[in-house]
């Protein structure tokens, strides 16, 4: 089940600043904050140091190397492709499920 949560940039900024407080930047000059802005499917969990993927429901630590590895993984890519696929060209023959809403 895919949840669509609306998170404001203020909430992301405050949570990410709390998470990354006291830590130096890791990687090639990209911070966790800018990484989360680039991938809106990854949302910081309030009152936690973890990040939740809205596509798969996975909870990850807010470490840049872990997040990068997850985004490059097979499960994340498959879930992202499934939500981005355009089913409209098959509309007469393929219709959305009446009970399950999986993004199409």
Phi, psi and omega in degrees: 000133181260126177259141179245096180261140178261118181240128180279160178297329178296317178296318179297313182298316182293319180291317181293321179294324177293321181292313188267008179298128177084000180253146176274164180290143181243149176091207187265059177074010181255126180271168178298322181299311180290329178294318179292327176292328180286332182237086184293347177289338178266118185237134178293141178274125180301143179057036180210165175255025182245167179235138180248138175273123181289338181280316186249343182085002180292142174252130185232152173291153184274055176251132187302317181295325178291317180295319179296318179296320180295316182295331179275357184280165185294315184294318180295315181297319180294318180293322180292317179296322181295325181278337182266351183291139181266106180271357184298328181290343177255013189309316182295331185256331180242120180240157179296147176296141185287332182255321181267126176251102183255025176093005177229000000 
